[in-house]
Amino acid sequence: MNKIGLGVAATFTAEPLGDALRFWLAELGIHGDAEEAVAFAPYDQVFPSLLDSGSVLGRARAAVVLVRAEDLVAEDPSAGQDGLDEAEAVATDLAAALRTSARGSGSPHVLVVCPPSPEHGSPEVHARLASRLVRAFEDDRAVSVLTSAEPYEPGPDEVHDAFADRTGNVPYTDRYFAALAAAAVRRLHAMTTPRPKVVAVDCDGTLWDGVVGEDGPDGVVIGPERLEIWRELARQVAAGRLLCLCSKNEEKDVREVFARHPELPVGLDDIAAMRVGWDAKSVSLRSVAAELGLGLDSFVFLDDSPVECAEVRAGCPEVLTLRLPADAAEAAAFLRHCWPLDLAAVTEADRERTRRYQEERQREQARGEMSLADFFATLDLRVTITPAGPEHEARAAQLAERTNQFNLSGTRRLDGDEKFVVDVRDRFGDYGVVGLTDVRTDGDTLRVGAFLLSCRALGRGVEHRMLAHLGALARERGLARVALAFRETERNRPARDFLAALPAKVEPYGEESAWYVLDAADAAAVVHTPGPAEERAAGPAGTTGSVEPAGPAGWASVERIATRLTGADAILDAMRAGRHMTEVAGASPVEAAVMRMWAELLDVAPASVSDGFFQLGGHSLRLVQFMARVRAEFGVELPFDTLYTTSFTVAEVAKAIEERQLADADDEELAGLLDELAGLSDEEIDALLDSENG
């Protein structure tokens, strides 16, 4: 069964989304050779499509589901509490169906709760449905809920199309469909694309106007527009990103700016690392990456200088280096439209990340003052391993998705019968949930499908305690062996080194995988013994080895989206840019306008005024869209019986538009004359008649 790139289901006619969705897939470089790029489920078949594994949604690599409350809730908007109760019940059923579809297909789902019709929808029922669904998927990494088209939302008068809704159940304007497509694809991008962990920023011209080394800490300016940049960065910190400073300045001057502005939403306590000096910024970024124990491919660097950006792109090609506009307001808008800075879901572990990295620096400082053995002896490491509960679901999924260096099997899926989470703390602070195992019983063997540990806890013996726990669990259950699944990846060398030191027998399976099998007693007896080799291999923050770069980042595409595709009109203009119209000699202004509309709707430009709508690939949905555009541009409604003919050519429809305009004008002129006559006295009317007869 062929996979579909993007599956779409809606409670209304949503096919106008298709062009915009395909535009974004092309913009992001997502092409399916043998796949259908975008496919739509049958009209108003949301629930059947979610529950049928063979449907468009079941076969899609990603899914977008769009609903309106008024299409799902049968109650009259005036039904009060009954309507709200039904909204709650519908939300419960819809949430269950979405979970079934997302889990069954293994693909991310975006649910868009679309705005109600001003004529028939109930704002209260819409709000109840939306809030209930948002709560249902608050920490879910497979389903994400949108309740607006932000930040692409057009003005309120540009959302609804009452005529198209009444004619073909197409409820929204072209602008709003473009906004919905952009918002949905952006959310899918956040759900499926690795997110950077670090935001490194320049200071002069980025965080403030002026040069602190020349103007002094009191001379730099942080105005209202520049403050918006700080707020955007504060949101990144709150979402778990590490914020670092990378600036060519004197460190005391930069610190003094922070001291003089305590009102700023970001303080020095929020800075995970700082490199302020005169080294090349690529050198500074490599130093920060070493301090944090993170790969450069997890960094975003922001600077207003094209020279500095070029230097970092050359020296650190793994970093996503973005040039901020010099204008403060434009720079803040750039950050709001910078897709890599989006996060689909934020866990408590994310929110605590900066604090934990600061604690890690304290550990490193203590470690530098004593031998490695003495360091571990005084660390007071406490490892707690417990069965995973519902409260751990989001963090467990995040660990499986993000852990690369110490991930024995390289797995992203958790398929075992039982899962155990590993919580770690020491005298410096709480690491949180940093480890995960996933097990099942197979005869006399406890088979471990997932065995992974966050890099921030690596190299301290936590992995040994995890294995000892599994050995003890196997013995408690009367099992003889523990088998660890292993598959080599480009980045899991620490996992290979750990396995190589175990008294295990290797049993290959498949082409690239193996089981490392230990006697249960041997597994239970595993302990951590730090030695010289480990001390040499251990890098900052306890990581081992180096992280392979992900390759050059697509900064040009990110900058284009963040500066040029920031609103519905800009997106529509970009979509139309590739559709070239050839001017037809002798075409009237109305005929030229009709030809332009057809070229935009049909992706085929008419070559003459004799070309027919249906011959160029038109169909009933495109016809409704065309009629809506005619109504918006010319102020006339074309009847269906005029259009559903074989003579529906450019010339004929232009003639129909002109005739309707003339008829409407005649009606208005007659109505105006009657109003004028109604205001005249009998004597004035007699005088007018006499003058006409004379």
Secondary structure, DSSP 8 states (H G I E B T S, - for coil): ---EEEEEEESS--TTHHHHHHHHHHHTT---SSSEEEEE--TT-HHHHHH-TTSTTTTEEEEEEEE-HHHH--S-GGGTHHHHHHHHHHHHHHHHHHHHHHHHH---EEEEE----TTT--HHHHHHHHHHHHHHTTT-SSEEEESS-TTS---GGGTB-HHHHHHHS--B-HHHHHHHHHHHHHHHHHHHS---SEEEE-SBTTTBBS-HHHH-TTT-B--HHHHHHHHHHHHHHHTT-EEEEEESS-HHHHHHHHHH-TTSSS-GGGEEEEEESSS-HHHHHHHHHHHHT--GGGEEEEES-HHHHHHHHHH-TTSEEEE--SSHHHHHHHHHT-GGG--S---HHHHTHHHHHHHHHHHHHHHHTS-HHHHHHHS--EEEEEE--GGGHHHHHHHHHH--TTBSS------SSEEEEEEEEETTEEEEEEEEEEEEEETTEEEEEEEEE-GGGTTTTHHHHHHHHHHHHHHHTT--EEEEEEE--SS-HHHHHHHHTS--EEEEETTTEEEEEEEHHHHHT------HHHHHHB-GGG-BS---------HHHHHHHHHH--SHHHHHHHHHHT------TT--HHHHHHHHHHHHHHSS--SSTT-BTTTTT--HHHHHHHHHHHHHHHS----HHHHSSTT-BHHHHHHHHHHHHHHHHHHHHHHHHHHHHHTS-HHHHHHHHHHHH-
